[in-house]
Amino acid sequence: MICISVTPSSRTLAPADMLNASRKCDLIELCLDSFVKTPDVGELIKVVDKPVLVSCRRQKDGGNWWKTEDERLQLLRNTIVAGPAYVELEVDIADKIPRFGNTKRVISYTSLNRPLGKIDDVFEQCYKAKADIVKFTWPTEDLDSAWPLLAAVTQSRELPVVGQGIGKSGLTFSLLGRKYGSPWIYAALERGMEAYESQPTVWQLEEEYCWGDITSKTRFLGVVGFSAAENTTVRVFNAAFQELDKPIRCLPLMPGDMDRLPKMLAGMKINALLVDPLHKGNMAAMSTPGDEISQQSGYMDVVMEGKSGWRGRSTIFDAINKVATNTKGSERWAEGRATMVFGTGPLAMGAIEFMKARNAAVSVSGPSDNAATTVAKKHSVRHVPWSAIHSTATDVVVLAGSDIRCGTDRGMLNPSLLREGMLVIDLTAYPGESAFAVEANVRGSVYLSPSAIFAEQLGQQFRTLANIDLPVSAFQKALGG
């Protein structure tokens, strides 16, 4: 089930929020702590034909309650008399609120600072507090912090357990909770109505992540990162899997400790990852490079498990080569060209090796001369000091990293560098266009479309993973075309 959290502040507008939520969910959480004036819970429950879970959270538990604790407890007692399907009670106050009628008790434990260590002990406290369902809530910024919460939900226990992850990996937890049988998962009706920061919306769960398709038999394809590139990847790949009737769906991942990641992936039965080109993590820490560029640079955007372990490779540079070849009308578009790569991370190092393989004359530069010098030495290319980039003859510019920003302030790349006829490969806001796109067009440069590169890259990645072509209709469905 999906439980939509409704957090109204107005008694007048609350019925509309409840009705809107009821059309998109199986269970409604009515959060009383956001109301300015005390609502009539009984009347609000009658507005909808879906079961209602009532909560009233203290600020220390992530809520907005600002009155006294005695007033909160009395409100919860009165709420139970109104007859909601469920009421949420914190484990430390549950004994002050007696069971009444048919209302089931969700006994909760919340930690806003760190994951819970002694889950079994807290579960036992919730059990003794006469829980019907136990709820755990804590921060899930990465997979490491979400892992114990997932274990709490999936482990066989005397009472059902629901969980709510706070942070970037809350969405990851929700999708895994669906697969592994959590009684319900939480969602917001829309952006701006979240009960917690980064809470997924019901639109995300349904339209992007195909929540309704996920069952215990669903296999996940891990998608590392949360940028625009990965959001689009998820939509396109899920649309393709639906069209091809494959029981596979995308799972967003934010790795923590790379040493622990392979074991976690094995536990989730994930054997392939797509990696955001702008992701700053080091995938080489868990996988062996599988092509020359990844061997030389450590850059990988597809990682797959094989008999000898995890192996990674790059696909973005093949995509760049195809788009550049089509744009310039020649496969030798880079040969002999003076090329400046801006950036010092794995993506930039991959770009250096890619351009070297095209027989370009490669230089590297970055806001940190020390970092750029180190990269230049490692890859046997010329280093151009940041102060000298405008006096250096350049035919091809590769902007390789989100840290390369367009502007005239200190540490930014002045767009006056771009000149007529210069080829510009912009990966700073991939797969979108950055401010460099406008500057390149105004100055007569040849700007390679990041979206065209991205479409080509997705096609290559899908062929690598599924050994078939990516359906064109998946793009149209996912991107609204």
C-alpha positions, -999 to +999 in steps of 0.1 A: +000+000+000+010+036-005+004+059+025+002+096+015+012+120+043-011+150+044+003+180+063-024+208+062-022+239+083-057+252+075-089+235+087-106+250+057-083+235+031-077+202+049-107+184+034-094+192-002-060+178+007-076+147+021-098+142-010-068+148-034-047+123-015-075+097-014-075+095-052-038+084-052-033+061-022-045+032-001-040+049+033-039+086+043-017+099+071-033+130+086-005+149+104-022+170+131+010+188+142+008+212+112-026+227+120-027+263+133-060+256+150-072+222+163-092+204+136-123+182+140-107+149+132-140+130+131-153+152+104-121+150+083-122+112+085-157+112+071-145+132+040-127+103+025-135+066+018-099+055+026-085+044+060-068+072+079-037+071+101-035+100+125-002+113+138+009+144+158+047+146+159+069+165+183+096+187+168+122+163+182+106+136+160+105+158+129+071+172+134+058+208+139+039+205+172+046+238+192+021+236+220+025+217+253+030+179+256-001+176+278-022+193+250-007+169+224-015+138+245-051+150+250-055+157+213-043+121+206-068+107+231-096+127+215-085+116+181-088+079+190-124+084+201-131+098+166-123+063+153-094+065+127-081+032+113-047+038+129-030+062+154+007+067+156+021+069+191+058+072+202+071+044+222+079+066+252+043+079+256+023+049+243+014+038+279-003+072+284-028+066+256-050+036+262-064+014+234-099+024+224-124+010+199-111-005+167-083+019+162-050+001+156-018+013+173+013+022+153+040+024+179+069+044+166+106+051+173+123+081+156+159+091+155+167+122+135+205+120+140+216+085+133+204+050+125+191+029+154+216+004+168+196-019+191+166-025+169+156-057+188+155-039+221+133-011+208+111-036+190+105-053+223+095-020+239+070-014+211+056-049+215+051-043+253+034-010+244+006-031+228+016-022+192-003-036+162+024-023+139+059-010+147+074+019+129+110+030+127+122+063+113+158+075+109+182+093+084+190+074+052+214+096+034+232+067+018+228+029+014+248+022+046+223+041+067+193+027+049+205-009+053+196-015+090+161+000+083+156-024+055+167-053+077+142-042+103+114-043+078+122-075+060+131-097+091+104-121+102+089-107+135+059-112+157+045-078+145+046-061+111+071-033+107+070-002+086+099+022+081+104+057+069+138+068+056+147+105+058+171+118+032+183+109-003+180+071+002+145+073+016+132+066-020+156+036-022+142+023+010+106+028-001+111+008-033+129-020-014+101-020+012+076-026-016+096-056-029+101-071+005+066-068+018+064-037+040+027-031+051+029+003+034+054+029+022+051+066+027+048+093+000+039+130-002+010+141-025+033+166-042+064+187-037+060+211-008+038+187+011+064+164+025+062+151+060+100+148+060+128+163+038+133+143+005+102+122+010+092+108-024+060+120-040+034+096-052+040+109-087+077+098-084+067+064-072+041+058-099+054+076-130+092+073-126+097+042-106+066+021-116+058+013-079+028-007-089+048-031-110+072-041-082+067-075-066+088-099-047+099-113-080+111-080-094+148-076-101+165-043-096+190-024-118+210-001-096+212+035-107+240+054-088+234+091-083+204+115-081+211+140-109+190+149-139+209+123-159+199+095-136+163+107-132+159+105-170+177+072-172+152+057-147+122+069-167+136+057-200+148+023-188+116+016-168+095+025-198+116+001-219+113-027-193+076-022-192+073-024-230+094-055-232+075-071-203+107-076-183+103-080-145+132-054-140+129-019-125+155+008-117+165+014-081+183+047-072+214+041-050+237+064-031+266+042-020+284+047+012+313+025+021+325+011-012+340-020+006+305-029+019+287-022-014+292-056-032+278-075-002+248-052-001+242-056-038+244-094-034+218-092-007+195-072-030+204-095-059+215-066-080+241-076-106+244-044-127+248-006-120+244+025-141+265+053-128+258+091-132+287+106-152+289+134-126+289+110-096+319+118-075+323+083-060+351+060-070+335+030-086+370+016-093+372+008-056+348-021-060+353-031-097+380-040-122+383-017-152+369-035-183+381-012-211+412+009-218+397+043-208+385+030-175+418+013-169+437+045-175+413+069-157+391+049-133+360+064-149+331+039-153+295+045-160+284+008-164+294-018-138+284-054-141+290-085-120+306-115-137+321-148-127+354-130-117+337-102-098+325-067-108+338-051-140+333-015-152+335+003-184+327+037-200+300+044-225+298+082-226+329+086-248+317+063-275+285+083-275+305+116-277+325+102-306+294+092-326+277+126-321+309+145-329+315+124-360+279+131-372+284+168-364+318+172-381+312+148-409+343+128-402+355+101-378+388+119-376+372+150-361+397+151-332+429+140-349+457+166-346+434+191-329+446+211-299+423+200-271+418+215-237+401+193-210+388+213-180+385+192-148+405+169-126+380+141-116+375+107-131+353+120-159+380+145-169+407+119-168+385+096-189+381+125-214+419+129-216+424+093-225+395+094-249+410+124-268+445+109-267+430+078-284+416+101-311+452+114-317+444+149-303+470+171-288+457+172-252+462+197-224+445+198-191+435+227-168+414+233-137+407+259-110+433+241-088+467+242-106+481+216-082+453+191-089+456+198-127+494+193-126+489+160-108+464+148-135+487+160-163+517+140-150+496+109-145+483+110-180+514+124-197+497+155-211+505+192-210+492+212-180+480+248-187+479+270-157+445+285-150+459+320-155+471+311-190+441+293-206+430+324-226+463+327-243+465+290-253+454+280-288+426+255-286+404+238-312+384+215-289+372+223-254+359+195-231+342+208-200+343+177-179+327+181-145+301+200-125+329+220-108+337+238-140+313+268-139+307+295-164+314+331-152+339+358-144+343+353-107+374+337-091+376+300-099+351+302-128+358+298-165+354+330-184+334+322-215+355+345-236+377+315-240+351+301-265+358+312-301+343+308-336+346+273-350+358+258-317+342+225-309+327+225-274+318+193-254+299+204-223+294+178-195+290+203-167+252+200-164+248+167-183+225+158-199+212+194-198+228+225-214+246+249-191+254+286-195+282+276-218+257+266-244+244+302-248+280+316-248+291+290-274+263+298-298+267+336-294+304+332-302+300+309-332+314+278-315+302+243-325+283+231-294+277+193-292+242+187-279+244+170-244+209+156-249+220+140-282+251+125-265+229+113-236+204+096-260+232+078-277+247+068-244+214+053-231+212+032-262+247+019-257+241+011-221+208-007-228+225-029-254+253-036-230+229-047-203+201-063-222+218-073-254+189-057-274+182-022-288+165+003-266+129+008-279+125+042-294+090+044-279+106+042-244+121+077-250+088+090-262+069+076-233+094+086-207+100+121-220+064+129-229+071+129-267 
